[in-house]
Amino acid sequence: MPKLSRNILPNISIIVVNHNGRHLLEKCFASLMKTTYPNIEIIMVDNASKDDSVNFVSNTFPSVMIQRSVTNLGYAGGCNKGAGIAKGDYVVFMNNDIEVSRGWIKPLIKACLRPDVAICGGKMLFSEKKDHLYSAGGVLNPFSIPIDRGLSELDKGQFDRKKDVAYVSGAALMVDKKTFEMLGGFDADYFAYCEEVDLCLRAWLSGFRVVFVPSSIVYHEFGGSFGKPSPIRRFFGIRNMAFTLIKVLSLKSLILLLPAFLTFRLFEGLILAVISRGGYLLSFKSAIASVLSDFRCVLNKRSRIQENRSVNDKIILRFFLNVRWITLLFKRNILRTVL
């Protein structure tokens, strides 16, 4: 394990993306101010908020650098905008509904100091139930559905081992800045949802690792930043994951996995339409229409990624083929979407 010296402490830029989140910002920034690590800068990217977010932060937390956008760039675009002015060696991207523990940064830095690690994230617990897990890193099941390990489980230490994962939650994610730039940042066309899955899988294809670090603890308010599950959230989830599969998989893998993903999502949409009648089937249709309308652009991105990849699909397909997670599909994708 690399050791941190007081004389060699990397600079960290923490980027909090906000859109009309005034009610969340006091807890978020108050916890960040208690961080024990010295070499940090905190940036808030405000995505054209209509509330009092900017005035509140500038008056209450004057050390926070505020970068305003005249339009809502979404989470992916907001993160990229913040990274453009970040001075740190490493960048942490964070939702505005996150609270951090005092010593959360050092374990992440230690993990990222390894030259083969590009991205890492810590143990994420619910802010409402601090003994229950929100995410212990992510996997994908054979239907290409991203699933946070441990979601809603009582934290008994069952995920207290550092581990390579398919992705870490974008609600609080650390990445080496040079690697982030080399990867092209987040795909701003995603707007929100699955942008971290896409970034992490691209990092894997470029020969880097993505690591879950359980000794770094943060707390997440479910639905705080983006609201509770809804048809529009489902639209972005389906569309963006389809984009990701098209971009990162070899043609052979894509032929196998994309139809399975779309079939499951259609089946899920039919069930949701019967249970809730809330526009969930329409969200599937709209997502497919969006993929088709942007297909040429996605193919251009795919071409660049495939040309620059340094490993084959085996390195990421191991995260897709964990059958254990199939049993959680309905509990975590259908029921949680409705409730």
Secondary structure, DSSP 4 states (H G I P E B T S, - for coil): -PPPBTTB---EEEEEEESS-HHHHHHHHHHHHT---SSEEEEEEEES-SSSHHHHHHHH-TTSEEEEESS--HHHHHHHHHHTT---SEEEEEETTEEE-TT-HHHHHHHHTSTTEEEEEEEEEESSSTTBEEES-EEE-TT--EEETTTT-B-SSTT-S-EE-SB--TTEEEEEHHHHHHTTSS-GGG-SSSHHHHHHHHHHHTT-EEEEEEEEEEEE-TTTTT-S--HHHHHHHHHHHHHHHHHHS-HHHHHHHHHHHHHHHHHHHHHHHHHH-SSHHHHHHHHHHHHHHTHHHHHHHHHHHHHH--S-THHHHHHH--GGGGGGHIIIIIIHHH-
